[in-house]
Amino acid sequence: MTARATVRPDPTPGRVAGSTGWLPVGLALFTVAWGGNQFTPLMVMYRELGGFSSAVVDVLLGAYVLGIVPGMLVGGPLSDRFGRKPLMLAAPPVAILASLVLAVGGDVVPVLFAGRVLAGVALGIAMAVGSTWISELSSLRGATATGGASRAAMSLTLGFLLGPVAAGLLAQWAPWPEVLSYVVHVVVGLPLGLVALRTAETLDRGQAPTRRLRDDLRVPIGEHREFRTVVAPVAPWVFTCAGVAYAVLPALVARAVPGRAIAFAALMTALTLVAGFAAQTTAKRLGLADARGGMIGQAFAAVGMALAAVTAAAPGIGLAVASATVLGVGYGFALVSGLAEVQRIAPPRHLAGLTAVFYALAYLGFVVPAVLAVLAALVSYSALFAGLGVVALVCLVVVAWGQRASAPSGRRLDPA
């Protein structure tokens, strides 16, 4: 018999009661997200102080995808087998270790690369397992799948927001810019990473699993047609929008903010994620945390890429801010709608695994800045952004077709 995810009252002593029972896991997810995204505004610092090329810095940004993808694809299914709690509790310590490695990395690229991969492993586990755990804890108190998805998405977004804002401000104006930002994360992360220790497990494993472990690690994407047609085309735009907004555009307009490039990069990150947070709230309030929200996100992605193309041709602060805001809205709608769709269509035994696949596809977007940096030697950034906008519109059409071909919204599909 395989493990079964349930959403049942749990009498475990010490579990946080009431409608905030999910909050300790949300705080742990927040601190891991802080560690994963604090590097973003520091890219400018490593270019200016470390003398790294744009290509090297973009590779370091994307390096944590090498940790995120296996962390998600292994952590999610393992939590379906062994439980949410043991997997999620491991994520904050790994994130703290990553910050310590980055703090001592200085200008040594292999050490920084290793720290970024570790940060990715922590974030991969946290996003796949933590999001599922929050959803199940929320449902214990009557929240819908959409409500659980929104709580998980907002916990992530707040971590993604405050981490780079703190890092950027410290790197711009505080001493020891290559160290202090990471030390602050360690200080914040130690207590917040421990708050979920007394939170209850939500997976009822029943009898001991008899299937082989490698069978549990296999996520049956092919059995879920709606995942392929509605969720997968939206997922990469989550962090393609974010990556372009706060990893690529700040470098393109750095000359417009002499002496304040690091702080401006932090501002761009904050604008993107505040817009994303607002979009997630709006999607939940208007009942658009579904495939329709995904299409809205792709439409904003297309418009944001068009603005980014103009910004690349005529770099300016106003255009960059407008681009980041629009792309942030696209990020927010794509993230919350993708999570809600996964939680709607996935049976309990596949929930964490399909959540992991969604996030793995989403994080492919952080490879985009490195790809653009390579292609920019041949094609202008304006043309590259315009091309991405066209691709976003094509994906929107695919999702619209997939939604019409699927079952009515709100109905969980049987595997196709």
HUNORTA-V922766 format. One record per backbone hydrogen bond with DSSP energy under -1.0 kcal/mol. CO is the residue of the C=O (numbers start at 1). NH is the residue of the N-H. E is the energy in kcal/mol with one decimal. If there is no record, write none. Layout:
BEGIN
CO | NH | E
CO | NH | E
END
This chain:
BEGIN
4 | 204 | -1.3
12 | 15 | -1.6
18 | 21 | -1.4
20 | 23 | -1.6
22 | 26 | -2.0
23 | 27 | -2.5
24 | 28 | -1.8
25 | 29 | -2.6
26 | 30 | -2.4
27 | 31 | -2.2
28 | 32 | -1.8
29 | 33 | -2.4
30 | 34 | -2.3
31 | 35 | -1.8
32 | 36 | -2.0
33 | 37 | -1.9
34 | 38 | -1.3
37 | 40 | -1.3
40 | 43 | -1.4
42 | 46 | -2.6
43 | 47 | -1.6
44 | 48 | -2.6
45 | 49 | -3.5
46 | 52 | -2.1
53 | 57 | -2.2
54 | 58 | -2.6
55 | 59 | -2.0
56 | 60 | -2.2
57 | 61 | -2.2
58 | 62 | -2.3
59 | 63 | -1.2
62 | 65 | -1.8
63 | 66 | -1.6
64 | 68 | -2.8
65 | 69 | -2.3
67 | 71 | -2.0
68 | 72 | -2.7
69 | 73 | -3.0
70 | 74 | -2.3
71 | 75 | -1.5
72 | 76 | -2.6
74 | 78 | -2.1
75 | 79 | -2.0
76 | 80 | -1.3
78 | 82 | -3.5
79 | 83 | -1.4
84 | 88 | -2.6
85 | 89 | -2.6
88 | 91 | -1.3
90 | 94 | -1.4
91 | 95 | -2.3
92 | 96 | -2.5
93 | 97 | -2.3
94 | 98 | -2.3
95 | 99 | -1.9
96 | 100 | -2.0
97 | 101 | -2.3
98 | 102 | -2.5
99 | 103 | -2.2
100 | 104 | -1.5
105 | 108 | -2.5
108 | 112 | -2.3
109 | 113 | -2.9
110 | 114 | -2.2
111 | 115 | -2.4
112 | 116 | -2.3
113 | 117 | -2.1
114 | 118 | -2.4
115 | 119 | -2.3
116 | 120 | -1.9
117 | 121 | -2.3
118 | 122 | -2.3
119 | 123 | -2.3
120 | 124 | -3.0
121 | 125 | -2.2
122 | 126 | -2.5
123 | 127 | -2.8
124 | 128 | -2.0
125 | 129 | -2.7
126 | 130 | -1.4
129 | 133 | -2.7
130 | 134 | -2.7
131 | 135 | -2.1
132 | 136 | -2.3
133 | 137 | -2.8
134 | 138 | -2.4
135 | 139 | -1.9
138 | 141 | -1.4
138 | 143 | -1.9
139 | 142 | -1.6
144 | 148 | -2.3
145 | 149 | -2.5
146 | 150 | -2.3
147 | 151 | -2.1
148 | 152 | -2.1
149 | 153 | -2.7
150 | 154 | -2.6
151 | 155 | -2.1
152 | 156 | -2.2
153 | 157 | -2.5
154 | 158 | -2.5
155 | 159 | -1.7
156 | 160 | -3.0
157 | 161 | -1.8
158 | 162 | -2.9
159 | 163 | -1.9
161 | 165 | -1.7
162 | 166 | -2.5
163 | 167 | -2.5
164 | 168 | -3.0
165 | 169 | -2.3
166 | 170 | -2.3
167 | 171 | -2.6
168 | 172 | -1.8
169 | 173 | -2.2
170 | 174 | -2.2
176 | 179 | -2.0
176 | 180 | -2.9
179 | 183 | -1.8
180 | 184 | -2.4
181 | 185 | -1.4
182 | 186 | -1.9
183 | 187 | -2.3
184 | 188 | -2.4
185 | 189 | -3.3
186 | 190 | -2.0
188 | 192 | -1.4
189 | 193 | -2.3
191 | 194 | -1.2
194 | 197 | -1.8
196 | 199 | -1.5
202 | 6 | -1.3
204 | 4 | -1.6
212 | 216 | -1.4
213 | 217 | -1.7
219 | 221 | -2.3
220 | 223 | -1.4
221 | 224 | -2.1
223 | 416 | -2.2
224 | 228 | -1.4
225 | 229 | -2.0
226 | 230 | -2.6
226 | 231 | -1.1
227 | 232 | -2.9
231 | 234 | -1.2
231 | 235 | -2.0
234 | 237 | -1.6
235 | 238 | -1.9
236 | 240 | -1.1
237 | 241 | -1.8
238 | 242 | -1.2
239 | 243 | -2.4
240 | 244 | -2.2
241 | 245 | -2.2
242 | 246 | -2.6
243 | 247 | -1.7
243 | 248 | -1.1
244 | 249 | -2.4
248 | 252 | -1.4
249 | 253 | -1.5
253 | 256 | -1.6
254 | 257 | -1.6
257 | 260 | -2.0
260 | 264 | -2.4
261 | 265 | -2.1
262 | 266 | -2.0
263 | 267 | -2.3
264 | 268 | -2.6
265 | 269 | -2.0
266 | 270 | -2.6
267 | 271 | -2.9
268 | 272 | -2.3
269 | 273 | -2.4
270 | 274 | -2.8
271 | 275 | -2.3
272 | 276 | -1.9
273 | 277 | -2.7
274 | 278 | -2.5
275 | 279 | -2.2
276 | 280 | -2.2
277 | 281 | -2.2
278 | 282 | -2.5
279 | 283 | -2.8
280 | 284 | -2.1
281 | 285 | -2.5
282 | 286 | -2.6
283 | 288 | -3.2
288 | 290 | -2.1
290 | 294 | -1.7
291 | 295 | -2.0
292 | 296 | -2.2
293 | 297 | -2.6
294 | 298 | -2.0
295 | 299 | -2.1
296 | 300 | -2.5
297 | 301 | -2.1
298 | 302 | -2.2
299 | 303 | -2.2
300 | 304 | -3.0
301 | 305 | -2.4
302 | 306 | -1.8
303 | 307 | -2.3
304 | 308 | -2.4
305 | 309 | -2.2
306 | 310 | -1.7
307 | 311 | -2.5
308 | 312 | -2.6
309 | 313 | -1.5
310 | 314 | -2.2
316 | 320 | -2.1
317 | 321 | -2.6
318 | 322 | -2.3
319 | 323 | -2.6
320 | 324 | -2.6
321 | 325 | -2.2
322 | 326 | -2.3
323 | 327 | -2.7
324 | 328 | -2.1
325 | 329 | -1.8
326 | 330 | -1.9
327 | 331 | -2.5
328 | 332 | -2.4
329 | 333 | -2.4
330 | 334 | -2.2
331 | 335 | -2.4
332 | 336 | -2.2
333 | 337 | -2.0
334 | 338 | -1.9
335 | 339 | -2.2
336 | 340 | -2.2
337 | 341 | -2.4
338 | 342 | -2.1
339 | 343 | -2.4
340 | 344 | -1.5
341 | 345 | -2.3
342 | 346 | -2.2
347 | 350 | -2.0
350 | 354 | -2.9
351 | 355 | -2.2
352 | 356 | -2.2
353 | 357 | -2.0
354 | 358 | -2.5
355 | 359 | -2.3
356 | 360 | -2.5
357 | 361 | -2.5
358 | 362 | -2.4
359 | 363 | -2.7
362 | 365 | -1.7
363 | 366 | -1.5
364 | 367 | -1.7
367 | 371 | -2.1
368 | 372 | -3.1
369 | 373 | -2.2
370 | 374 | -1.6
371 | 375 | -2.6
372 | 376 | -2.1
374 | 377 | -1.3
375 | 378 | -2.2
375 | 379 | -2.8
380 | 384 | -2.1
381 | 385 | -2.9
382 | 386 | -2.2
383 | 387 | -2.3
384 | 388 | -2.1
385 | 389 | -2.1
386 | 390 | -1.8
387 | 391 | -2.1
388 | 392 | -2.3
389 | 393 | -1.7
390 | 394 | -2.1
391 | 395 | -2.4
392 | 396 | -2.0
393 | 397 | -1.9
394 | 398 | -1.9
395 | 399 | -2.4
396 | 400 | -2.4
397 | 401 | -2.3
398 | 402 | -2.5
399 | 403 | -2.8
400 | 404 | -1.8
401 | 405 | -1.7
408 | 411 | -1.7
END
